[in-house]
């Protein structure tokens, strides 16, 4: 192994949620299992490989999944169970390196540069990891090892299900060149169409394209994109990534416009966001309200993005930045409701979300040297609100998420976000 050689492993559980359900109920083996999409507006959270044969994919609207696979077994998500299994998987990952970057419950990057010799080389390490995951949770995992995160992730996807691929440096271009250019990170529908307009359809064609001509079409991104097309990706595995924001959102079962339902959803999301930031020891200054309108954008021919089955609905965002960071759910709600009222839409919406960004660690709050003196009543109210959040957290932790809630919170009108990320 040369001094500069890196070994980045990408591990991705195969149809994770669906595979867990099949493992726990053997009568589901061989059947098309679809997780989520149990309500009219639900979306597919995961699909077994038997369901994928019919064209069912994650994030697909439930109505479309039922059209494609009417005999599918549709199951509600059980995030508590999936989260527990995920923790077991990540414990196995930590046996091979302490440089683990989780991407989701079911996948992660591992920098195993310092471990490959201990396991007899990259192929042996990958095989051992697969065996340990199988022993721990009785589920398959696809694994790929390559010199970079980009190549490892692409190789892992090519090897699914239950795959094992090792891509040495000299084979990177051999792997990447024939693949569709949309396989590259950052190449979405819009950029993909621009590249196709230049007759660039494969990663190899992008790598070999004239730089000057490419810059005229896509601008400053040309150099970075061509470097990725050559497999050049120096990004490190980030074992402890700082969060950029915390957010919660839901799609309503039917379009809503009445203020009571809207504020109930905003309240539920604000409290959930506040619990998560308190749990992780953060506060935030910027509160953002996300609104997806119920009306579809454009005429009938333009409603669906090419390559997608999801109609396009306009999305609006409204934000406000506070002078001081907060982890108070009531304050987050107050600001978000104000943003809703300020938007004055006058039309139904299908989705609402609340997020908190511009974060800083709770212990790092900077004091204001010349801040105005606050009244005693203000200080008392502030202290009460600061104590209320941790008290609510303690009740949730001991008695569950339904033990207590604010009076305006009507959870039956919203679809909760994944409980795992909330720490419930």
Protein Blocks (a to p, Z undefined) as FASTA:
>chain_A
ZZklccddddddehkllmmmmmmmmklgopacdeejibfkbccfbdcfklmmnopaehia
fklmmmmmmmbccddddfklmmmmmmmmmmmmmmmoccdcdfbfkbccddfklmmmmnop
jklmmmmmmmmmmmmnopacdddddfbfklmmmmmmmmpghiacdddfklmmmmmmmpcf
klpghiafklmmmmmmnopabfklmmmpcfklmmmmnommlmmmmmmmnopafbdcdfba
cdfbdcdddddfbdcfbfklmmmmmmmmmmmmmmmmmmnopacfbdcdddddfbdghjfk
lmpcghiabdcddddddddddfbdcfbfklmmmmmmmmmmmnonopacfbdcdddehiad
fklpccdfklccddfklmmmmmmmmmmmmmmmmmmmmnojklpccfklcfklpccddfkl
noZZ
